[in-house]
Amino acid sequence: MNVDRIITMILRRVMSRVVNKGIDTGINAVSKRRSGSNHDANTGAPQMSDTAKQTAKRAKQAARMARRLGR
């Protein structure tokens, strides 16, 4: 193994960690971003619309049914 390969190997690992850290930071920044008055005034948490709540409820029910059928 020559020095060039060792340097390349180390740089590749360092760059992959830096890129992963940047991606994680970007995802966290986007998920924390707030938009207008779609948040609760007291907690700062986003409010779910009625259709979103119904969709989430249906998805949970479908997952339960799939688990029951899989037994």
Distance bins in CASP14 RR format, pairs under 12 A and 6 or more apart:
PFRMAT RR
TARGET T0000
AUTHOR 0000-0000-0000
RMODE 2
METHOD distances of the structure
MODEL  1
1 7 0 0 0 0 0 1 0 0 0 0 0
1 8 0 0 0 0 0 1 0 0 0 0 0
1 9 0 0 0 0 1 0 0 0 0 0 0
2 8 0 0 0 0 1 0 0 0 0 0 0
2 9 0 0 0 0 0 1 0 0 0 0 0
3 9 0 0 0 0 0 1 0 0 0 0 0
3 10 0 0 0 0 0 1 0 0 0 0 0
4 10 0 0 0 0 0 1 0 0 0 0 0
4 11 0 0 0 0 0 1 0 0 0 0 0
5 11 0 0 0 0 0 1 0 0 0 0 0
5 12 0 0 0 0 0 1 0 0 0 0 0
6 12 0 0 0 0 0 1 0 0 0 0 0
6 13 0 0 0 0 0 1 0 0 0 0 0
7 13 0 0 0 0 0 1 0 0 0 0 0
7 14 0 0 0 0 0 1 0 0 0 0 0
8 14 0 0 0 0 0 1 0 0 0 0 0
8 15 0 0 0 0 0 1 0 0 0 0 0
9 15 0 0 0 0 0 1 0 0 0 0 0
9 16 0 0 0 0 0 1 0 0 0 0 0
10 16 0 0 0 0 0 1 0 0 0 0 0
10 17 0 0 0 0 0 1 0 0 0 0 0
11 17 0 0 0 0 0 1 0 0 0 0 0
11 18 0 0 0 0 0 1 0 0 0 0 0
12 18 0 0 0 0 0 1 0 0 0 0 0
12 19 0 0 0 0 0 1 0 0 0 0 0
13 19 0 0 0 0 0 1 0 0 0 0 0
13 20 0 0 0 0 0 1 0 0 0 0 0
14 20 0 0 0 0 0 1 0 0 0 0 0
14 21 0 0 0 0 0 1 0 0 0 0 0
15 21 0 0 0 0 0 1 0 0 0 0 0
15 22 0 0 0 0 0 1 0 0 0 0 0
16 22 0 0 0 0 0 1 0 0 0 0 0
16 23 0 0 0 0 0 1 0 0 0 0 0
17 23 0 0 0 0 0 1 0 0 0 0 0
17 24 0 0 0 0 0 1 0 0 0 0 0
18 24 0 0 0 0 0 1 0 0 0 0 0
18 25 0 0 0 0 0 1 0 0 0 0 0
19 25 0 0 0 0 0 1 0 0 0 0 0
19 26 0 0 0 0 0 1 0 0 0 0 0
20 26 0 0 0 0 0 1 0 0 0 0 0
20 27 0 0 0 0 0 1 0 0 0 0 0
21 27 0 0 0 0 0 1 0 0 0 0 0
21 28 0 0 0 0 0 1 0 0 0 0 0
22 28 0 0 0 0 1 0 0 0 0 0 0
22 29 0 0 0 0 1 0 0 0 0 0 0
22 30 0 0 0 0 0 1 0 0 0 0 0
23 29 0 0 0 0 0 1 0 0 0 0 0
23 30 0 0 0 0 0 1 0 0 0 0 0
24 30 0 0 0 0 0 1 0 0 0 0 0
24 31 0 0 0 0 0 1 0 0 0 0 0
25 31 0 0 0 0 0 1 0 0 0 0 0
25 32 0 0 0 0 0 1 0 0 0 0 0
26 32 0 0 0 0 1 0 0 0 0 0 0
26 33 0 0 0 0 0 1 0 0 0 0 0
27 33 0 0 0 0 0 1 0 0 0 0 0
31 46 0 0 0 0 0 1 0 0 0 0 0
32 39 0 0 0 0 0 1 0 0 0 0 0
32 44 0 0 0 0 0 1 0 0 0 0 0
32 45 0 0 0 0 0 1 0 0 0 0 0
32 46 0 0 0 0 0 1 0 0 0 0 0
33 39 0 0 0 0 0 1 0 0 0 0 0
33 46 0 0 0 0 0 1 0 0 0 0 0
34 40 0 0 0 0 0 1 0 0 0 0 0
34 44 1 0 0 1 0 0 0 0 0 0 0
34 45 0 0 0 0 0 1 0 0 0 0 0
34 46 1 0 0 1 0 0 0 0 0 0 0
34 47 0 0 0 0 0 1 0 0 0 0 0
35 46 0 0 0 0 1 0 0 0 0 0 0
35 47 0 0 0 0 0 1 0 0 0 0 0
36 44 0 0 0 0 0 1 0 0 0 0 0
36 46 0 0 0 0 1 0 0 0 0 0 0
36 47 0 0 0 0 0 1 0 0 0 0 0
37 44 0 0 0 0 0 1 0 0 0 0 0
37 46 0 0 0 0 0 1 0 0 0 0 0
37 47 0 0 0 0 1 0 0 0 0 0 0
38 44 0 0 0 0 1 0 0 0 0 0 0
38 45 0 0 0 0 0 1 0 0 0 0 0
38 46 1 0 1 0 0 0 0 0 0 0 0
38 47 1 0 0 1 0 0 0 0 0 0 0
38 48 0 0 0 0 1 0 0 0 0 0 0
38 49 0 0 0 0 1 0 0 0 0 0 0
38 52 0 0 0 0 0 1 0 0 0 0 0
39 45 1 0 0 1 0 0 0 0 0 0 0
39 46 1 0 1 0 0 0 0 0 0 0 0
39 47 1 0 0 1 0 0 0 0 0 0 0
39 48 0 0 0 0 0 1 0 0 0 0 0
40 46 1 0 0 1 0 0 0 0 0 0 0
40 47 1 0 1 0 0 0 0 0 0 0 0
40 48 0 0 0 0 0 1 0 0 0 0 0
41 47 0 0 0 0 1 0 0 0 0 0 0
46 52 0 0 0 0 1 0 0 0 0 0 0
47 53 0 0 0 0 1 0 0 0 0 0 0
48 54 0 0 0 0 1 0 0 0 0 0 0
48 55 0 0 0 0 1 0 0 0 0 0 0
48 56 1 0 0 1 0 0 0 0 0 0 0
48 57 0 0 0 0 0 1 0 0 0 0 0
49 55 0 0 0 0 1 0 0 0 0 0 0
49 56 0 0 0 0 0 1 0 0 0 0 0
50 56 0 0 0 0 0 1 0 0 0 0 0
50 57 0 0 0 0 0 1 0 0 0 0 0
51 57 0 0 0 0 0 1 0 0 0 0 0
51 58 0 0 0 0 0 1 0 0 0 0 0
52 58 0 0 0 0 0 1 0 0 0 0 0
52 59 0 0 0 0 0 1 0 0 0 0 0
53 59 0 0 0 0 0 1 0 0 0 0 0
53 60 0 0 0 0 0 1 0 0 0 0 0
54 60 0 0 0 0 0 1 0 0 0 0 0
54 61 0 0 0 0 0 1 0 0 0 0 0
55 61 0 0 0 0 0 1 0 0 0 0 0
55 62 0 0 0 0 0 1 0 0 0 0 0
56 62 0 0 0 0 0 1 0 0 0 0 0
56 63 0 0 0 0 0 1 0 0 0 0 0
57 63 0 0 0 0 0 1 0 0 0 0 0
57 64 0 0 0 0 0 1 0 0 0 0 0
58 64 0 0 0 0 0 1 0 0 0 0 0
58 65 0 0 0 0 0 1 0 0 0 0 0
59 65 0 0 0 0 0 1 0 0 0 0 0
59 66 0 0 0 0 0 1 0 0 0 0 0
60 66 0 0 0 0 0 1 0 0 0 0 0
60 67 0 0 0 0 0 1 0 0 0 0 0
61 67 0 0 0 0 0 1 0 0 0 0 0
61 68 0 0 0 0 0 1 0 0 0 0 0
62 68 0 0 0 0 0 1 0 0 0 0 0
62 69 0 0 0 0 0 1 0 0 0 0 0
63 69 0 0 0 0 0 1 0 0 0 0 0
63 70 0 0 0 0 0 1 0 0 0 0 0
64 70 0 0 0 0 0 1 0 0 0 0 0
64 71 0 0 0 0 0 1 0 0 0 0 0
65 71 0 0 0 0 0 1 0 0 0 0 0
END
